[in-house]
Amino acid sequence: MTDYQAALEALVAGQQKTIEVPAEDFMAFRQAWLDFPKHQSIVGAAHRGGAITYHYEQN
């Protein structure tokens, strides 16, 4: 399973541009996202089949 907490930190730090979350991992990602301090700046776009691509939007 992916370490979504580390992936979110890398996303905000600019070390990666996106996080790809397959449908079957959504609940694990969601929990890490809800616990992440800057979660409101992490924006997702859903794709056919349930996968979601998240990116960081600076305010």
mmCIF file as Biopython writes it, N, C-alpha, C and O atoms, coordinates in Angstrom:
data_model
#
loop_
_atom_site.group_PDB
_atom_site.id
_atom_site.type_symbol
_atom_site.label_atom_id
_atom_site.label_alt_id
_atom_site.label_comp_id
_atom_site.label_asym_id
_atom_site.label_entity_id
_atom_site.label_seq_id
_atom_site.pdbx_PDB_ins_code
_atom_site.Cartn_x
_atom_site.Cartn_y
_atom_site.Cartn_z
_atom_site.occupancy
_atom_site.B_iso_or_equiv
_atom_site.auth_seq_id
_atom_site.auth_asym_id
_atom_site.pdbx_PDB_model_num
ATOM 1   N N  . MET A ? 1  ? 0.842   -1.181 0.000   1.0 0.0 1  A 1 
ATOM 2   C CA . MET A ? 1  ? 0.000   0.000  0.000   1.0 0.0 1  A 1 
ATOM 3   C C  . MET A ? 1  ? 0.891   1.250  0.000   1.0 0.0 1  A 1 
ATOM 4   O O  . MET A ? 1  ? 1.970   1.257  0.593   1.0 0.0 1  A 1 
ATOM 5   N N  . THR A ? 2  ? 0.438   2.262  -0.648  1.0 0.0 2  A 1 
ATOM 6   C CA . THR A ? 2  ? 1.168   3.521  -0.763  1.0 0.0 2  A 1 
ATOM 7   C C  . THR A ? 2  ? 1.126   4.295  0.551   1.0 0.0 2  A 1 
ATOM 8   O O  . THR A ? 2  ? 0.109   4.298  1.245   1.0 0.0 2  A 1 
ATOM 9   N N  . ASP A ? 3  ? 2.235   4.952  0.888   1.0 0.0 3  A 1 
ATOM 10  C CA . ASP A ? 3  ? 2.285   5.835  2.057   1.0 0.0 3  A 1 
ATOM 11  C C  . ASP A ? 3  ? 1.759   7.196  1.606   1.0 0.0 3  A 1 
ATOM 12  O O  . ASP A ? 3  ? 2.522   8.032  1.122   1.0 0.0 3  A 1 
ATOM 13  N N  . TYR A ? 4  ? 0.469   7.412  1.763   1.0 0.0 4  A 1 
ATOM 14  C CA . TYR A ? 4  ? -0.149  8.635  1.264   1.0 0.0 4  A 1 
ATOM 15  C C  . TYR A ? 4  ? 0.250   9.864  2.070   1.0 0.0 4  A 1 
ATOM 16  O O  . TYR A ? 4  ? 0.255   10.970 1.530   1.0 0.0 4  A 1 
ATOM 17  N N  . GLN A ? 5  ? 0.580   9.702  3.337   1.0 0.0 5  A 1 
ATOM 18  C CA . GLN A ? 5  ? 1.045   10.844 4.133   1.0 0.0 5  A 1 
ATOM 19  C C  . GLN A ? 5  ? 2.341   11.388 3.533   1.0 0.0 5  A 1 
ATOM 20  O O  . GLN A ? 5  ? 2.488   12.599 3.367   1.0 0.0 5  A 1 
ATOM 21  N N  . ALA A ? 6  ? 3.272   10.503 3.211   1.0 0.0 6  A 1 
ATOM 22  C CA . ALA A ? 6  ? 4.535   10.920 2.595   1.0 0.0 6  A 1 
ATOM 23  C C  . ALA A ? 6  ? 4.291   11.505 1.209   1.0 0.0 6  A 1 
ATOM 24  O O  . ALA A ? 6  ? 4.944   12.474 0.824   1.0 0.0 6  A 1 
ATOM 25  N N  . ALA A ? 7  ? 3.361   10.929 0.460   1.0 0.0 7  A 1 
ATOM 26  C CA . ALA A ? 7  ? 3.047   11.443 -0.876  1.0 0.0 7  A 1 
ATOM 27  C C  . ALA A ? 7  ? 2.459   12.851 -0.796  1.0 0.0 7  A 1 
ATOM 28  O O  . ALA A ? 7  ? 2.788   13.700 -1.623  1.0 0.0 7  A 1 
ATOM 29  N N  . LEU A ? 8  ? 1.603   13.109 0.179   1.0 0.0 8  A 1 
ATOM 30  C CA . LEU A ? 8  ? 1.027   14.446 0.357   1.0 0.0 8  A 1 
ATOM 31  C C  . LEU A ? 8  ? 2.109   15.457 0.728   1.0 0.0 8  A 1 
ATOM 32  O O  . LEU A ? 8  ? 2.109   16.582 0.229   1.0 0.0 8  A 1 
ATOM 33  N N  . GLU A ? 9  ? 3.024   15.061 1.597   1.0 0.0 9  A 1 
ATOM 34  C CA . GLU A ? 9  ? 4.125   15.949 1.976   1.0 0.0 9  A 1 
ATOM 35  C C  . GLU A ? 9  ? 5.003   16.267 0.771   1.0 0.0 9  A 1 
ATOM 36  O O  . GLU A ? 9  ? 5.415   17.413 0.592   1.0 0.0 9  A 1 
ATOM 37  N N  . ALA A ? 10 ? 5.293   15.258 -0.061  1.0 0.0 10 A 1 
ATOM 38  C CA . ALA A ? 10 ? 6.097   15.472 -1.268  1.0 0.0 10 A 1 
ATOM 39  C C  . ALA A ? 10 ? 5.364   16.374 -2.257  1.0 0.0 10 A 1 
ATOM 40  O O  . ALA A ? 10 ? 5.990   17.193 -2.930  1.0 0.0 10 A 1 
ATOM 41  N N  . LEU A ? 11 ? 4.068   16.233 -2.347  1.0 0.0 11 A 1 
ATOM 42  C CA . LEU A ? 11 ? 3.260   17.061 -3.242  1.0 0.0 11 A 1 
ATOM 43  C C  . LEU A ? 11 ? 3.345   18.532 -2.834  1.0 0.0 11 A 1 
ATOM 44  O O  . LEU A ? 11 ? 3.578   19.397 -3.679  1.0 0.0 11 A 1 
ATOM 45  N N  . VAL A ? 12 ? 3.162   18.815 -1.563  1.0 0.0 12 A 1 
ATOM 46  C CA . VAL A ? 12 ? 3.201   20.193 -1.068  1.0 0.0 12 A 1 
ATOM 47  C C  . VAL A ? 12 ? 4.611   20.772 -1.176  1.0 0.0 12 A 1 
ATOM 48  O O  . VAL A ? 12 ? 4.775   21.966 -1.430  1.0 0.0 12 A 1 
ATOM 49  N N  . ALA A ? 13 ? 5.625   19.935 -0.986  1.0 0.0 13 A 1 
ATOM 50  C CA . ALA A ? 13 ? 7.019   20.391 -1.063  1.0 0.0 13 A 1 
ATOM 51  C C  . ALA A ? 13 ? 7.487   20.602 -2.501  1.0 0.0 13 A 1 
ATOM 52  O O  . ALA A ? 13 ? 8.572   21.136 -2.728  1.0 0.0 13 A 1 
ATOM 53  N N  . GLY A ? 14 ? 6.672   20.184 -3.472  1.0 0.0 14 A 1 
ATOM 54  C CA . GLY A ? 14 ? 7.038   20.347 -4.869  1.0 0.0 14 A 1 
ATOM 55  C C  . GLY A ? 14 ? 7.911   19.230 -5.407  1.0 0.0 14 A 1 
ATOM 56  O O  . GLY A ? 14 ? 8.448   19.348 -6.508  1.0 0.0 14 A 1 
ATOM 57  N N  . GLN A ? 15 ? 8.065   18.152 -4.659  1.0 0.0 15 A 1 
ATOM 58  C CA . GLN A ? 15 ? 8.881   17.025 -5.091  1.0 0.0 15 A 1 
ATOM 59  C C  . GLN A ? 15 ? 8.157   16.136 -6.094  1.0 0.0 15 A 1 
ATOM 60  O O  . GLN A ? 15 ? 8.796   15.367 -6.813  1.0 0.0 15 A 1 
ATOM 61  N N  . GLN A ? 16 ? 6.853   16.231 -6.148  1.0 0.0 16 A 1 
ATOM 62  C CA . GLN A ? 16 ? 6.065   15.552 -7.174  1.0 0.0 16 A 1 
ATOM 63  C C  . GLN A ? 16 ? 4.887   16.439 -7.525  1.0 0.0 16 A 1 
ATOM 64  O O  . GLN A ? 16 ? 4.443   17.250 -6.713  1.0 0.0 16 A 1 
ATOM 65  N N  . LYS A ? 17 ? 4.382   16.278 -8.744  1.0 0.0 17 A 1 
ATOM 66  C CA . LYS A ? 17 ? 3.321   17.156 -9.239  1.0 0.0 17 A 1 
ATOM 67  C C  . LYS A ? 17 ? 1.926   16.608 -8.974  1.0 0.0 17 A 1 
ATOM 68  O O  . LYS A ? 17 ? 0.987   17.378 -8.774  1.0 0.0 17 A 1 
ATOM 69  N N  . THR A ? 18 ? 1.780   15.284 -8.970  1.0 0.0 18 A 1 
ATOM 70  C CA . THR A ? 18 ? 0.461   14.679 -8.785  1.0 0.0 18 A 1 
ATOM 71  C C  . THR A ? 18 ? 0.564   13.420 -7.931  1.0 0.0 18 A 1 
ATOM 72  O O  . THR A ? 18 ? 1.638   12.847 -7.751  1.0 0.0 18 A 1 
ATOM 73  N N  . ILE A ? 19 ? -0.587  13.013 -7.416  1.0 0.0 19 A 1 
ATOM 74  C CA . ILE A ? 19 ? -0.744  11.720 -6.746  1.0 0.0 19 A 1 
ATOM 75  C C  . ILE A ? 19 ? -1.865  10.995 -7.473  1.0 0.0 19 A 1 
ATOM 76  O O  . ILE A ? 19 ? -2.969  11.523 -7.605  1.0 0.0 19 A 1 
ATOM 77  N N  . GLU A ? 20 ? -1.585  9.794  -7.942  1.0 0.0 20 A 1 
ATOM 78  C CA . GLU A ? 20 ? -2.591  8.965  -8.605  1.0 0.0 20 A 1 
ATOM 79  C C  . GLU A ? 20 ? -3.142  7.979  -7.573  1.0 0.0 20 A 1 
ATOM 80  O O  . GLU A ? 20 ? -2.388  7.201  -6.988  1.0 0.0 20 A 1 
ATOM 81  N N  . VAL A ? 21 ? -4.451  8.014  -7.354  1.0 0.0 21 A 1 
ATOM 82  C CA . VAL A ? 21 ? -5.083  7.141  -6.366  1.0 0.0 21 A 1 
ATOM 83  C C  . VAL A ? 21 ? -6.077  6.228  -7.081  1.0 0.0 21 A 1 
ATOM 84  O O  . VAL A ? 21 ? -7.083  6.704  -7.605  1.0 0.0 21 A 1 
ATOM 85  N N  . PRO A ? 22 ? -5.804  4.920  -7.107  1.0 0.0 22 A 1 
ATOM 86  C CA . PRO A ? 22 ? -6.776  3.999  -7.701  1.0 0.0 22 A 1 
ATOM 87  C C  . PRO A ? 22 ? -8.016  3.891  -6.814  1.0 0.0 22 A 1 
ATOM 88  O O  . PRO A ? 22 ? -7.951  4.146  -5.612  1.0 0.0 22 A 1 
ATOM 89  N N  . ALA A ? 23 ? -9.121  3.519  -7.403  1.0 0.0 23 A 1 
ATOM 90  C CA . ALA A ? 23 ? -10.398 3.460  -6.685  1.0 0.0 23 A 1 
ATOM 91  C C  . ALA A ? 23 ? -10.307 2.603  -5.421  1.0 0.0 23 A 1 
ATOM 92  O O  . ALA A ? 23 ? -10.889 2.958  -4.396  1.0 0.0 23 A 1 
ATOM 93  N N  . GLU A ? 24 ? -9.594  1.495  -5.482  1.0 0.0 24 A 1 
ATOM 94  C CA . GLU A ? 24 ? -9.525  0.589  -4.335  1.0 0.0 24 A 1 
ATOM 95  C C  . GLU A ? 24 ? -8.721  1.165  -3.160  1.0 0.0 24 A 1 
ATOM 96  O O  . GLU A ? 24 ? -8.830  0.662  -2.042  1.0 0.0 24 A 1 
ATOM 97  N N  . ASP A ? 25 ? -7.920  2.204  -3.394  1.0 0.0 25 A 1 
ATOM 98  C CA . ASP A ? 25 ? -7.131  2.838  -2.328  1.0 0.0 25 A 1 
ATOM 99  C C  . ASP A ? 25 ? -7.755  4.135  -1.819  1.0 0.0 25 A 1 
ATOM 100 O O  . ASP A ? 25 ? -7.177  4.800  -0.959  1.0 0.0 25 A 1 
ATOM 101 N N  . PHE A ? 26 ? -8.921  4.502  -2.336  1.0 0.0 26 A 1 
ATOM 102 C CA . PHE A ? 26 ? -9.486  5.805  -1.998  1.0 0.0 26 A 1 
ATOM 103 C C  . PHE A ? 26 ? -9.679  6.017  -0.497  1.0 0.0 26 A 1 
ATOM 104 O O  . PHE A ? 26 ? -9.340  7.085  0.013   1.0 0.0 26 A 1 
ATOM 105 N N  . MET A ? 27 ? -10.207 5.038  0.219   1.0 0.0 27 A 1 
ATOM 106 C CA . MET A ? 27 ? -10.472 5.227  1.649   1.0 0.0 27 A 1 
ATOM 107 C C  . MET A ? 27 ? -9.174  5.415  2.433   1.0 0.0 27 A 1 
ATOM 108 O O  . MET A ? 27 ? -9.145  6.206  3.377   1.0 0.0 27 A 1 
ATOM 109 N N  . ALA A ? 28 ? -8.115  4.721  2.074   1.0 0.0 28 A 1 
ATOM 110 C CA . ALA A ? 28 ? -6.815  4.907  2.736   1.0 0.0 28 A 1 
ATOM 111 C C  . ALA A ? 28 ? -6.283  6.303  2.443   1.0 0.0 28 A 1 
ATOM 112 O O  . ALA A ? 28 ? -5.777  6.978  3.340   1.0 0.0 28 A 1 
ATOM 113 N N  . PHE A ? 29 ? -6.395  6.742  1.181   1.0 0.0 29 A 1 
ATOM 114 C CA . PHE A ? 29 ? -5.953  8.092  0.833   1.0 0.0 29 A 1 
ATOM 115 C C  . PHE A ? 29 ? -6.787  9.131  1.575   1.0 0.0 29 A 1 
ATOM 116 O O  . PHE A ? 29 ? -6.244  10.097 2.110   1.0 0.0 29 A 1 
ATOM 117 N N  . ARG A ? 30 ? -8.086  8.938  1.609   1.0 0.0 30 A 1 
ATOM 118 C CA . ARG A ? 30 ? -8.985  9.911  2.238   1.0 0.0 30 A 1 
ATOM 119 C C  . ARG A ? 30 ? -8.614  10.146 3.694   1.0 0.0 30 A 1 
ATOM 120 O O  . ARG A ? 30 ? -8.614  11.288 4.154   1.0 0.0 30 A 1 
ATOM 121 N N  . GLN A ? 31 ? -8.298  9.080  4.424   1.0 0.0 31 A 1 
ATOM 122 C CA . GLN A ? 31 ? -7.935  9.241  5.834   1.0 0.0 31 A 1 
ATOM 123 C C  . GLN A ? 31 ? -6.652  10.055 5.970   1.0 0.0 31 A 1 
ATOM 124 O O  . GLN A ? 31 ? -6.570  10.937 6.825   1.0 0.0 31 A 1 
ATOM 125 N N  . ALA A ? 32 ? -5.645  9.768  5.133   1.0 0.0 32 A 1 
ATOM 126 C CA . ALA A ? 32 ? -4.394  10.541 5.166   1.0 0.0 32 A 1 
ATOM 127 C C  . ALA A ? 32 ? -4.671  11.990 4.782   1.0 0.0 32 A 1 
ATOM 128 O O  . ALA A ? 32 ? -4.109  12.909 5.378   1.0 0.0 32 A 1 
ATOM 129 N N  . TRP A ? 33 ? -5.532  12.196 3.792   1.0 0.0 33 A 1 
ATOM 130 C CA . TRP A ? 33 ? -5.874  13.547 3.330   1.0 0.0 33 A 1 
ATOM 131 C C  . TRP A ? 33 ? -6.579  14.342 4.436   1.0 0.0 33 A 1 
ATOM 132 O O  . TRP A ? 33 ? -6.247  15.504 4.665   1.0 0.0 33 A 1 
ATOM 133 N N  . LEU A ? 34 ? -7.543  13.727 5.117   1.0 0.0 34 A 1 
ATOM 134 C CA . LEU A ? 34 ? -8.267  14.414 6.191   1.0 0.0 34 A 1 
ATOM 135 C C  . LEU A ? 34 ? -7.348  14.799 7.346   1.0 0.0 34 A 1 
ATOM 136 O O  . LEU A ? 34 ? -7.555  15.830 7.986   1.0 0.0 34 A 1 
ATOM 137 N N  . ASP A ? 35 ? -6.335  13.978 7.617   1.0 0.0 35 A 1 
ATOM 138 C CA . ASP A ? 35 ? -5.390  14.245 8.701   1.0 0.0 35 A 1 
ATOM 139 C C  . ASP A ? 35 ? -4.309  15.241 8.305   1.0 0.0 35 A 1 
ATOM 140 O O  . ASP A ? 35 ? -3.570  15.720 9.165   1.0 0.0 35 A 1 
ATOM 141 N N  . PHE A ? 36 ? -4.204  15.561 7.019   1.0 0.0 36 A 1 
ATOM 142 C CA . PHE A ? 36 ? -3.144  16.433 6.517   1.0 0.0 36 A 1 
ATOM 143 C C  . PHE A ? 36 ? -3.523  17.900 6.745   1.0 0.0 36 A 1 
ATOM 144 O O  . PHE A ? 36 ? -4.622  18.309 6.371   1.0 0.0 36 A 1 
ATOM 145 N N  . PRO A ? 37 ? -2.630  18.704 7.355   1.0 0.0 37 A 1 
ATOM 146 C CA . PRO A ? 37 ? -2.975  20.097 7.682   1.0 0.0 37 A 1 
ATOM 147 C C  . PRO A ? 37 ? -3.405  20.956 6.486   1.0 0.0 37 A 1 
ATOM 148 O O  . PRO A ? 37 ? -4.265  21.823 6.639   1.0 0.0 37 A 1 
ATOM 149 N N  . LYS A ? 38 ? -2.833  20.739 5.320   1.0 0.0 38 A 1 
ATOM 150 C CA . LYS A ? 38 ? -3.161  21.562 4.149   1.0 0.0 38 A 1 
ATOM 151 C C  . LYS A ? 38 ? -4.113  20.845 3.197   1.0 0.0 38 A 1 
ATOM 152 O O  . LYS A ? 38 ? -4.044  21.052 1.986   1.0 0.0 38 A 1 
ATOM 153 N N  . HIS A ? 39 ? -4.995  20.009 3.726   1.0 0.0 39 A 1 
ATOM 154 C CA . HIS A ? 39 ? -5.835  19.186 2.850   1.0 0.0 39 A 1 
ATOM 155 C C  . HIS A ? 39 ? -6.751  20.005 1.945   1.0 0.0 39 A 1 
ATOM 156 O O  . HIS A ? 39 ? -7.131  19.528 0.876   1.0 0.0 39 A 1 
ATOM 157 N N  . GLN A ? 40 ? -7.111  21.208 2.339   1.0 0.0 40 A 1 
ATOM 158 C CA . GLN A ? 40 ? -7.997  22.004 1.489   1.0 0.0 40 A 1 
ATOM 159 C C  . GLN A ? 40 ? -7.296  22.506 0.231   1.0 0.0 40 A 1 
ATOM 160 O O  . GLN A ? 40 ? -7.957  22.961 -0.702  1.0 0.0 40 A 1 
ATOM 161 N N  . SER A ? 41 ? -5.971  22.430 0.193   1.0 0.0 41 A 1 
ATOM 162 C CA . SER A ? 41 ? -5.218  22.847 -0.992  1.0 0.0 41 A 1 
ATOM 163 C C  . SER A ? 41 ? -4.891  21.679 -1.911  1.0 0.0 41 A 1 
ATOM 164 O O  . SER A ? 41 ? -4.281  21.872 -2.963  1.0 0.0 41 A 1 
ATOM 165 N N  . ILE A ? 42 ? -5.291  20.466 -1.527  1.0 0.0 42 A 1 
ATOM 166 C CA . ILE A ? 42 ? -5.076  19.279 -2.352  1.0 0.0 42 A 1 
ATOM 167 C C  . ILE A ? 42 ? -6.373  19.029 -3.113  1.0 0.0 42 A 1 
ATOM 168 O O  . ILE A ? 42 ? -7.404  18.725 -2.513  1.0 0.0 42 A 1 
ATOM 169 N N  . VAL A ? 43 ? -6.315  19.158 -4.435  1.0 0.0 43 A 1 
ATOM 170 C CA . VAL A ? 43 ? -7.508  19.099 -5.280  1.0 0.0 43 A 1 
ATOM 171 C C  . VAL A ? 43 ? -7.435  17.868 -6.178  1.0 0.0 43 A 1 
ATOM 172 O O  . VAL A ? 43 ? -6.382  17.562 -6.738  1.0 0.0 43 A 1 
ATOM 173 N N  . GLY A ? 44 ? -8.558  17.166 -6.312  1.0 0.0 44 A 1 
ATOM 174 C CA . GLY A ? 44 ? -8.593  15.954 -7.115  1.0 0.0 44 A 1 
ATOM 175 C C  . GLY A ? 44 ? -9.517  16.053 -8.306  1.0 0.0 44 A 1 
ATOM 176 O O  . GLY A ? 44 ? -10.489 16.807 -8.306  1.0 0.0 44 A 1 
ATOM 177 N N  . ALA A ? 45 ? -9.187  15.265 -9.331  1.0 0.0 45 A 1 
ATOM 178 C CA . ALA A ? 45 ? -10.027 15.129 -10.523 1.0 0.0 45 A 1 
ATOM 179 C C  . ALA A ? 45 ? -10.283 13.639 -10.740 1.0 0.0 45 A 1 
ATOM 180 O O  . ALA A ? 45 ? -9.346  12.853 -10.881 1.0 0.0 45 A 1 
ATOM 181 N N  . ALA A ? 46 ? -11.560 13.262 -10.766 1.0 0.0 46 A 1 
ATOM 182 C CA . ALA A ? 46 ? -11.932 11.859 -10.929 1.0 0.0 46 A 1 
ATOM 183 C C  . ALA A ? 46 ? -11.872 11.446 -12.394 1.0 0.0 46 A 1 
ATOM 184 O O  . ALA A ? 46 ? -12.127 12.243 -13.297 1.0 0.0 46 A 1 
ATOM 185 N N  . HIS A ? 47 ? -11.529 10.184 -12.604 1.0 0.0 47 A 1 
ATOM 186 C CA . HIS A ? 47 ? -11.448 9.614  -13.948 1.0 0.0 47 A 1 
ATOM 187 C C  . HIS A ? 47 ? -12.407 8.430  -14.053 1.0 0.0 47 A 1 
ATOM 188 O O  . HIS A ? 47 ? -12.851 7.879  -13.046 1.0 0.0 47 A 1 
ATOM 189 N N  . ARG A ? 48 ? -12.706 8.065  -15.253 1.0 0.0 48 A 1 
ATOM 190 C CA . ARG A ? 48 ? -13.558 6.909  -15.491 1.0 0.0 48 A 1 
ATOM 191 C C  . ARG A ? 48 ? -12.918 5.676  -14.847 1.0 0.0 48 A 1 
ATOM 192 O O  . ARG A ? 48 ? -11.717 5.450  -14.990 1.0 0.0 48 A 1 
ATOM 193 N N  . GLY A ? 49 ? -13.703 4.904  -14.158 1.0 0.0 49 A 1 
ATOM 194 C CA . GLY A ? 49 ? -13.201 3.721  -13.477 1.0 0.0 49 A 1 
ATOM 195 C C  . GLY A ? 49 ? -12.899 3.967  -12.006 1.0 0.0 49 A 1 
ATOM 196 O O  . GLY A ? 49 ? -12.578 3.029  -11.277 1.0 0.0 49 A 1 
ATOM 197 N N  . GLY A ? 50 ? -12.997 5.215  -11.560 1.0 0.0 50 A 1 
ATOM 198 C CA . GLY A ? 50 ? -12.844 5.522  -10.151 1.0 0.0 50 A 1 
ATOM 199 C C  . GLY A ? 50 ? -11.493 6.040  -9.708  1.0 0.0 50 A 1 
ATOM 200 O O  . GLY A ? 50 ? -11.347 6.444  -8.554  1.0 0.0 50 A 1 
ATOM 201 N N  . ALA A ? 51 ? -10.498 6.043  -10.580 1.0 0.0 51 A 1 
ATOM 202 C CA . ALA A ? 51 ? -9.189  6.581  -10.207 1.0 0.0 51 A 1 
ATOM 203 C C  . ALA A ? 51 ? -9.285  8.101  -10.072 1.0 0.0 51 A 1 
ATOM 204 O O  . ALA A ? 51 ? -10.100 8.745  -10.732 1.0 0.0 51 A 1 
ATOM 205 N N  . ILE A ? 52 ? -8.445  8.658  -9.211  1.0 0.0 52 A 1 
ATOM 206 C CA . ILE A ? 52 ? -8.442  10.104 -8.983  1.0 0.0 52 A 1 
ATOM 207 C C  . ILE A ? 52 ? -7.009  10.609 -9.031  1.0 0.0 52 A 1 
ATOM 208 O O  . ILE A ? 52 ? -6.104  9.987  -8.476  1.0 0.0 52 A 1 
ATOM 209 N N  . THR A ? 53 ? -6.807  11.745 -9.701  1.0 0.0 53 A 1 
ATOM 210 C CA . THR A ? 53 ? -5.509  12.408 -9.743  1.0 0.0 53 A 1 
ATOM 211 C C  . THR A ? 53 ? -5.600  13.665 -8.892  1.0 0.0 53 A 1 
ATOM 212 O O  . THR A ? 53 ? -6.457  14.518 -9.118  1.0 0.0 53 A 1 
ATOM 213 N N  . TYR A ? 54 ? -4.710  13.772 -7.912  1.0 0.0 54 A 1 
ATOM 214 C CA . TYR A ? 54 ? -4.679  14.928 -7.013  1.0 0.0 54 A 1 
ATOM 215 C C  . TYR A ? 54 ? -3.477  15.800 -7.328  1.0 0.0 54 A 1 
ATOM 216 O O  . TYR A ? 54 ? -2.420  15.299 -7.712  1.0 0.0 54 A 1 
ATOM 217 N N  . HIS A ? 55 ? -3.641  17.115 -7.162  1.0 0.0 55 A 1 
ATOM 218 C CA . HIS A ? 55 ? -2.534  18.062 -7.296  1.0 0.0 55 A 1 
ATOM 219 C C  . HIS A ? 55 ? -2.663  19.120 -6.209  1.0 0.0 55 A 1 
ATOM 220 O O  . HIS A ? 55 ? -3.706  19.249 -5.568  1.0 0.0 55 A 1 
ATOM 221 N N  . TYR A ? 56 ? -1.593  19.868 -6.014  1.0 0.0 56 A 1 
ATOM 222 C CA . TYR A ? 56 ? -1.546  20.898 -4.973  1.0 0.0 56 A 1 
ATOM 223 C C  . TYR A ? 56 ? -1.801  22.249 -5.599  1.0 0.0 56 A 1 
ATOM 224 O O  . TYR A ? 56 ? -1.157  22.618 -6.581  1.0 0.0 56 A 1 
ATOM 225 N N  . GLU A ? 57 ? -2.742  22.992 -5.031  1.0 0.0 57 A 1 
ATOM 226 C CA . GLU A ? 57 ? -3.031  24.363 -5.472  1.0 0.0 57 A 1 
ATOM 227 C C  . GLU A ? 57 ? -2.626  25.312 -4.368  1.0 0.0 57 A 1 
ATOM 228 O O  . GLU A ? 57 ? -3.225  25.314 -3.293  1.0 0.0 57 A 1 
ATOM 229 N N  . GLN A ? 58 ? -1.607  26.124 -4.629  1.0 0.0 58 A 1 
ATOM 230 C CA . GLN A ? 58 ? -1.202  27.123 -3.653  1.0 0.0 58 A 1 
ATOM 231 C C  . GLN A ? 58 ? -2.203  28.263 -3.665  1.0 0.0 58 A 1 
ATOM 232 O O  . GLN A ? 58 ? -2.703  28.648 -4.722  1.0 0.0 58 A 1 
ATOM 233 N N  . ASN A ? 59 ? -2.489  28.796 -2.507  1.0 0.0 59 A 1 
ATOM 234 C CA . ASN A ? 59 ? -3.437  29.914 -2.412  1.0 0.0 59 A 1 
ATOM 235 C C  . ASN A ? 59 ? -2.716  31.217 -2.482  1.0 0.0 59 A 1 
ATOM 236 O O  . ASN A ? 59 ? -3.344  32.274 -2.419  1.0 0.0 59 A 1 
#
